[in-house]
């Protein structure tokens, strides 16, 4: 067990741990509320791709498998929804699924060119270049 010579230091550390715990618990609760709300929006507007995309972003860090499922479904069900490709390609990249990451980047770049979305095109090309560099 760690001995503390200064009680003030101990109180500061305990206070910080408690503060971090409450911050995490509050954010977890907010996240769960957003997830519940987004699921309701999806039920109300099943054809709106933004709601599914937003739900995937809520899952992205904590539940990447659920985010992956949602993003893959979006690429199939809403192939014109450009933001999907950037996040889906990155998720494949993080999972070291190189072939699917490359295909998704390539498809996203082609869609951005087709939609004449220069900002998305630039972001996708830059990310794809970083992906290729890191793979080498």
PLY file of the C-alpha trace (Angstrom):
ply
format ascii 1.0
element vertex 136
property float x
property float y
property float z
element edge 135
property int vertex1
property int vertex2
end_header
0.00 0.00 0.00
1.26 3.48 -0.83
1.97 5.73 2.14
1.29 9.45 1.77
3.15 11.89 3.96
0.90 14.76 3.13
-2.82 14.31 3.74
-3.56 17.20 1.36
-1.94 15.28 -1.51
-3.99 12.23 -0.64
-7.21 14.28 -0.61
-6.31 15.84 -3.96
-5.70 12.42 -5.51
-8.90 10.95 -4.09
-10.81 14.03 -5.23
-9.40 13.73 -8.74
-10.28 10.03 -8.93
-13.82 10.77 -7.78
-14.09 13.64 -10.23
-12.91 11.43 -13.10
-15.36 8.70 -12.11
-18.31 11.11 -11.99
-17.26 12.66 -15.31
-17.14 9.20 -16.91
-20.47 8.17 -15.36
-22.15 11.38 -16.53
-20.75 11.04 -20.06
-21.77 7.38 -20.17
-25.30 8.35 -19.18
-25.39 11.14 -21.80
-24.05 8.72 -24.42
-26.75 6.17 -23.54
-29.41 8.86 -23.77
-28.14 9.93 -27.21
-28.10 6.31 -28.36
-31.68 5.82 -27.19
-32.74 9.03 -28.93
-30.96 8.12 -32.18
-32.56 4.68 -32.20
-35.95 6.36 -31.86
-35.10 8.70 -34.75
-34.12 5.71 -36.87
-37.50 4.12 -36.16
-39.28 7.37 -37.07
-37.20 8.06 -40.19
-35.70 4.78 -41.44
-34.72 6.36 -44.76
-32.64 9.15 -43.19
-28.99 8.05 -43.33
-27.79 10.74 -40.91
-29.46 9.07 -37.92
-27.70 5.76 -38.60
-24.42 7.55 -39.19
-24.77 9.46 -35.92
-25.51 6.20 -34.08
-22.42 4.61 -35.62
-20.35 7.57 -34.39
-21.71 7.06 -30.87
-20.52 3.44 -31.01
-17.25 4.14 -32.84
-14.86 4.26 -29.85
-16.54 1.99 -27.32
-18.27 -0.59 -29.53
-16.40 -0.67 -32.86
-18.10 -3.91 -33.92
-21.52 -2.24 -33.73
-20.18 0.82 -35.53
-18.73 -1.43 -38.23
-22.06 -3.20 -38.73
-23.94 0.10 -39.01
-21.41 1.64 -41.40
-21.29 -1.45 -43.62
-25.09 -1.47 -43.78
-25.06 2.22 -44.65
-22.58 1.69 -47.48
-25.02 -0.88 -48.88
-28.35 0.81 -48.07
-27.27 4.43 -48.65
-24.30 4.23 -51.02
-24.61 7.94 -51.85
-24.04 9.04 -48.22
-20.44 10.18 -48.51
-19.44 10.57 -44.81
-19.85 6.82 -44.39
-16.80 6.03 -46.52
-14.30 8.07 -44.52
-15.26 6.56 -41.16
-15.78 3.04 -42.51
-12.39 3.06 -44.23
-10.74 4.31 -41.03
-12.43 1.65 -38.97
-11.26 -1.07 -41.36
-7.80 0.47 -41.17
-7.84 0.39 -37.34
-8.95 -3.25 -37.49
-6.11 -3.94 -39.97
-8.57 -5.10 -42.61
-6.37 -3.66 -45.35
-8.31 -4.86 -48.39
-11.65 -3.52 -47.20
-10.04 -0.25 -46.08
-8.48 0.24 -49.52
-11.71 -0.62 -51.33
-13.71 1.72 -49.10
-11.28 4.60 -49.58
-11.34 4.03 -53.34
-15.15 3.91 -53.45
-15.39 7.04 -51.30
-12.96 8.92 -53.54
-14.95 7.91 -56.63
-18.20 9.04 -54.99
-16.70 12.37 -53.89
-15.54 12.97 -57.46
-18.98 12.03 -58.80
-20.69 14.36 -56.30
-18.09 17.06 -56.99
-17.46 17.41 -53.23
-13.97 18.88 -53.20
-13.64 19.01 -49.41
-14.56 15.35 -48.94
-12.41 14.41 -51.93
-9.40 16.16 -50.43
-9.95 14.53 -47.01
-10.41 11.06 -48.48
-7.36 11.36 -50.74
-5.22 12.60 -47.87
-6.39 9.81 -45.55
-5.88 7.23 -48.31
-2.36 8.50 -48.92
-1.60 8.18 -45.18
-3.11 4.70 -45.21
-0.93 3.62 -48.13
2.17 5.14 -46.52
1.52 3.37 -43.22
0.90 0.04 -44.95
4.30 0.09 -46.65
0 1
1 2
2 3
3 4
4 5
5 6
6 7
7 8
8 9
9 10
10 11
11 12
12 13
13 14
14 15
15 16
16 17
17 18
18 19
19 20
20 21
21 22
22 23
23 24
24 25
25 26
26 27
27 28
28 29
29 30
30 31
31 32
32 33
33 34
34 35
35 36
36 37
37 38
38 39
39 40
40 41
41 42
42 43
43 44
44 45
45 46
46 47
47 48
48 49
49 50
50 51
51 52
52 53
53 54
54 55
55 56
56 57
57 58
58 59
59 60
60 61
61 62
62 63
63 64
64 65
65 66
66 67
67 68
68 69
69 70
70 71
71 72
72 73
73 74
74 75
75 76
76 77
77 78
78 79
79 80
80 81
81 82
82 83
83 84
84 85
85 86
86 87
87 88
88 89
89 90
90 91
91 92
92 93
93 94
94 95
95 96
96 97
97 98
98 99
99 100
100 101
101 102
102 103
103 104
104 105
105 106
106 107
107 108
108 109
109 110
110 111
111 112
112 113
113 114
114 115
115 116
116 117
117 118
118 119
119 120
120 121
121 122
122 123
123 124
124 125
125 126
126 127
127 128
128 129
129 130
130 131
131 132
132 133
133 134
134 135
